[in-house]
């Protein structure tokens, strides 16, 4: 049986993962339209999204 902190961590991880996915997909969609960012710039932007999301407190 899982303890309460384990369950809460799993829910927080899913919430963070979902937020990251949404932000990354929005970034990809926008870049498909505009072609503003190079592949390397996209990689950096995605890394920033992940880093920023991990720094947030839920």
N, C-alpha and C positions, 0 to 999 in steps of 0.2 A: 504494500500500500504506500502511495506517495504522501509525503508530508505537505503541509500547506505551503511552505516556501517553494518547494519544488513545483507545485501546481501553479503558483503565482508566477514563478520565473518562466515557465513554459508559456503561459498566457502573455506575459510581457514580451517574450521572444517572438511569439507569433504576431503580436501587434507591431513590434518594430520591423519585423520582416515584411509584413504587409505594407507598412508605410514606405519602406525602402523600395519595394517592387513598384508601387504606384509612382513614386517620384522618379525612378529610373525609366519607367515606361513613358511617363510624360516627357521627360528629357529626350528620349529616343524619338518619340512621335514629333516633337517640335523640330528636332534636328533633321528628320527626314524631309520635312517641309522646307526648311530654310537652308540646310547644308552649311550652316555657319561654322560648326565645329569640325575639326579634323578628328581622325580616329584617336589620336593621342589626347586631344583635348576632351573627348568624350570619356575616355578611360579616367582621366583626372577628375572630371565632373562626377562620374559614378563613384569614384573613391571618396570624394568629398561628401556625397550624399550618405554613403555608408558610415563614414566617420562622424558626421554630424548627428545622424540618427542614434549611433551608439553613445554619444555624449549626452543625449536627452535623458531626463528622468521622468519616468511615467509613474 
